[in-house]
């Protein structure tokens, strides 16, 4: 339904622009005056982002070491690869929300904003989920509210709707432009993308015993379906002959990129590289499925051979 509604919302957006209709949230001007010159060279850090990431890393570190031992959560001491995934994910988050990419996406380029969103949803989220060991997830599920949330978002269709519903909602032109105008709304947008992306990846990457483990075919079907909304949205944005998002129409121009060219680059990023990540995951799931099937057949053959040997020994005696 969302792919059907989006073209209608785009049409309403254009019509309102021509007729001069102003929606309640269209009260702010785009703040280009604060756009830092040479934004791609600015390496500043946002204190709230840095503090939040460092706090998240500290809690994770405490859970993996001190609290694990003190409260006897798990005897496991390894899982170095999970810790590497987690910290790499937080580095991606730091690079996404600070410095050049932040300024380019906020003040200059729609396509830079798409890169930022793809980094949050297709790189940061899966790395963070991979960083969570089974025993830590199981411990978190003992908290009633977390368990209720887990049960609510337990099935793949619900995860699909949560993630892609958020994707389409924030790409409605007025909502997108509102996020560009209002920094607090922009923060809310990013938090929704990040949380629903974690939910979407949990169904595939988390191996905690108490969580349902979808069949490999269901995982492949889920990943395939996940590519469709991004392709539809990316195609709509790429093939549009007019500007859909007004937030970048009068933005300072850099590198000779026109507003319409910028919009098309952003649509292509969503259409092609975004889908490529999911297709790569689909290929990996298929390879694992084949590996598991071959291992199962090998076990069946060995069991059959062992049964025949026992039967032969019984006849000999």
C-alpha positions in Angstrom: 0.0 0.0 0.0 2.8 2.4 0.8 4.4 2.2 -2.7 0.9 3.1 -4.1 0.4 6.0 -1.7 3.8 7.6 -2.2 3.2 8.8 -5.8 -0.1 10.3 -4.7 1.7 12.1 -1.8 4.2 13.4 -4.3 1.4 14.7 -6.5 -0.2 16.5 -3.5 3.2 18.0 -2.6 3.6 19.5 -6.1 0.1 20.7 -6.2 0.4 22.4 -2.9 3.6 24.1 -4.1 1.8 25.5 -7.1 -1.3 26.6 -5.3 0.6 28.2 -2.4 -1.0 25.9 0.2 1.1 25.9 3.4 0.9 23.0 5.8 1.1 23.7 9.6 4.8 22.6 9.8 5.9 24.8 6.9 6.8 27.7 9.1 10.6 27.5 9.1 13.0 28.5 6.4 15.8 26.2 5.4 18.8 27.3 7.4 21.4 27.6 4.7 23.0 30.6 6.4 24.6 28.3 8.9 26.0 26.0 6.3 29.7 25.8 7.0 31.9 26.6 4.0 34.0 23.7 2.6 31.8 21.3 4.7 33.6 18.2 3.5 36.8 19.5 5.2 35.1 20.2 8.6 36.1 17.5 11.1 34.1 18.8 14.1 32.3 16.5 16.6 28.8 16.8 18.1 29.1 16.5 21.9 25.7 14.7 22.3 26.6 12.2 19.6 30.0 11.5 21.0 28.8 11.2 24.6 25.9 8.9 23.5 28.2 6.6 21.5 30.9 6.5 24.3 28.2 5.7 26.9 26.8 2.9 24.7 30.3 1.4 24.3 31.0 1.7 28.0 27.7 -0.2 28.9 28.6 -2.8 26.3 32.1 -3.2 27.6 30.8 -3.5 31.2 28.3 -6.1 30.2 30.8 -8.2 28.3 33.4 -8.1 31.1 32.7 -6.9 34.6 28.9 -7.5 34.8 29.2 -10.9 33.0 31.5 -12.2 35.7 30.0 -10.4 38.7 26.5 -11.5 38.0 27.4 -14.9 36.5 25.7 -14.1 33.2 27.9 -16.4 31.1 31.1 -18.4 31.4 32.0 -17.5 27.9 35.2 -15.3 27.7 35.8 -15.3 23.9 33.6 -13.9 21.2 36.2 -11.4 20.1 34.7 -11.2 16.7 31.4 -10.0 18.1 33.2 -7.2 20.0 35.0 -6.2 16.8 31.7 -6.0 15.0 30.1 -3.9 17.7 32.9 -1.4 17.9 33.2 -1.2 14.2 29.5 -0.4 14.0 29.9 2.4 16.5 32.8 3.8 14.5 30.5 3.8 11.5 27.9 5.7 13.6 30.5 8.2 14.6 31.5 8.9 11.0 27.9 9.1 9.9 26.7 11.7 12.4 29.8 13.9 12.6 32.1 15.8 10.4 31.9 16.1 6.6 29.1 13.7 6.0 26.9 15.3 8.6 27.4 18.8 7.1 27.0 17.6 3.5 23.8 15.8 4.3 22.3 18.6 6.4 23.1 21.6 4.2 24.3 20.6 0.8 23.5 17.3 -0.9 20.4 15.0 -0.9 22.7 12.1 -2.1 25.0 12.6 0.9 21.9 12.3 3.1 21.1 9.0 1.4 24.6 7.8 2.0 24.2 8.7 5.7 20.9 6.8 6.0 22.3 3.7 4.2 25.3 3.7 6.6 22.9 3.8 9.6 20.5 1.1 8.3 22.7 -1.3 6.3 26.0 -1.1 8.1 25.7 0.2 11.6 22.5 -1.8 12.4 23.7 -5.3 11.3 27.2 -4.8 12.9 25.5 -3.8 16.2 23.3 -6.8 16.1 26.2 -9.1 15.3 28.0 -7.6 18.3 25.4 -9.0 20.7 26.2 -12.5 22.0 23.4 -14.9 22.6 23.8 -14.8 26.4 23.5 -11.0 26.5 20.3 -11.1 24.4 18.9 -13.8 26.6 19.6 -11.7 29.7 18.0 -8.7 28.1 14.9 -10.8 27.3 14.4 -11.3 31.1 13.3 -7.7 31.3 9.5 -7.7 30.8 9.3 -4.7 28.6 12.1 -5.9 26.3 10.4 -9.3 26.1 7.1 -7.7 25.2 8.7 -5.7 22.4 10.5 -8.8 21.2 7.3 -10.7 21.1 5.5 -7.9 19.2 8.2 -7.6 16.6 8.9 -11.3 16.5 7.7 -12.3 13.1 9.4 -11.3 9.8 6.3 -9.6 8.3 6.1 -7.3 11.4 9.8 -6.5 11.1 9.3 -5.8 7.4 6.4 -3.4 8.0 8.1 -1.6 10.8 11.3 -0.9 8.8 9.7 -0.1 5.5 6.8 1.8 7.0 9.4 4.1 8.6 11.4 4.3 5.3 8.3 5.5 3.3 7.0 7.8 6.1 10.2 9.8 6.3 10.4 10.1 2.5 7.1 11.7 2.2 8.2 15.1 0.9 6.8 17.3 3.7 8.1 15.0 6.4 11.5 14.8 4.8 11.7 18.6 4.4 10.5 19.0 8.0 13.4 16.9 9.2 15.8 19.1 7.3 14.3 22.3 8.8 14.0 21.1 12.4 17.1 19.5 14.0 15.0 17.8 16.8 12.8 16.2 14.2 15.9 15.2 12.3 17.2 13.4 15.4 13.8 11.6 15.7 14.1 10.5 12.1 17.5 9.0 12.6 16.4 7.3 15.8 13.5 5.7 14.0 15.7 4.6 11.2 18.2 3.1 13.6 15.7 1.3 15.8 13.7 -0.2 13.1 16.8 -1.2 11.2 18.0 -3.1 14.3 14.6 -4.8 14.6 14.8 -5.7 10.9 18.3 -7.3 11.2 17.6 -9.1 14.5 15.4 -11.6 12.7 18.3 -12.7 10.5 21.5 -12.3 12.6 20.5 -13.0 16.2 21.0 -16.7 17.2 19.7 -16.5 20.7 17.9 -19.9 21.5 14.7 -18.3 22.9 14.1 -16.3 19.7 12.4 -17.9 16.7 14.9 -18.9 13.9 13.3 -18.6 10.5 14.0 -21.2 7.9 16.7 -20.3 5.4 14.1 -20.0 2.6 12.1 -17.6 4.7 15.2 -15.6 5.3 15.9 -15.4 1.6 12.3 -14.4 0.8 12.5 -11.8 3.6 15.7 -10.3 2.2 14.3 -10.3 -1.3 11.1 -8.5 -0.2 13.3 -6.0 1.7 14.9 -4.9 -1.6 11.6 -4.0 -3.2 10.5 -0.9 -1.2 14.0 0.7 -1.6 13.9 -0.1 -5.4 10.4 1.4 -5.7 11.3 4.5 -3.7 14.7 4.8 -5.4 13.1 4.5 -8.9 10.5 7.2 -8.1 13.1 9.6 -6.9 15.6 8.8 -9.7 13.1 9.0 -12.6 11.3 12.2 -11.4 11.8 15.1 -13.8 11.0 17.7 -11.0 12.4 18.3 -7.5 10.5 16.2 -5.0 12.3 17.5 -1.9 12.4 21.3 -1.6 15.1 21.2 1.2 17.9 21.0 -1.4 16.5 23.3 -4.2 18.3 26.4 -2.9 21.1 24.7 -1.0 24.6 25.9 -1.8 25.9 24.2 -4.9 29.2 22.3 -4.7 31.2 20.2 -7.2 28.9 21.3 -10.0 26.1 19.1 -8.9 22.7 20.6 -9.8 19.7 20.0 -7.5 18.0 17.6 -9.9 21.2 15.7 -10.5 21.7 15.5 -6.8 18.2 14.1 -6.3 18.8 11.5 -9.0 22.2 10.4 -7.5 20.4 10.0 -4.1 17.7 7.8 -5.8 20.3 5.7 -7.6 22.1 5.1 -4.3 18.9 3.8 -2.7 18.0 1.9 -5.9 21.3 0.1 -6.6 23.9 0.0 -3.8 21.2 -0.4 -1.1 19.8 -3.4 -2.9 23.3 -4.8 -3.5 23.9 -5.1 0.3 20.7 -7.1 0.7 21.4 -9.3 -2.4 24.8 -10.1 -1.0 23.2 -11.2 2.3 20.8 -13.3 0.3 23.6 -15.1 -1.5 25.3 -15.7 1.8 22.1 -17.2 3.3 21.7 -19.4 0.2 25.3 -20.6 0.6 24.7 -21.4 4.3 21.5 -23.3 3.3 23.4 -25.4 0.8 26.1 -26.1 3.4 23.6 -27.2 6.0 21.7 -29.4 3.5 24.9 -31.1 2.4 25.9 -31.6 6.1 22.5 -33.1 6.8 22.7 -35.4 3.8 26.2 -36.5 4.9 24.9 -37.3 8.4 22.0 -39.3 6.9 24.4 -41.3 4.7 26.7 -42.0 7.7 23.7 -43.1 9.8 22.5 -45.4 7.0 26.0 -46.9 6.6 26.3 -47.4 10.4 22.8 -49.1 10.4 23.8 -51.4 7.6 27.0 -52.3 9.3 25.2 -53.2 12.5 22.7 -55.2 10.5 25.5 -57.1 8.8 27.3 -57.8 12.1 24.0 -59.1 13.6 23.5 -61.5 10.7 27.2 -62.7 11.0 26.6 -63.6 14.7 
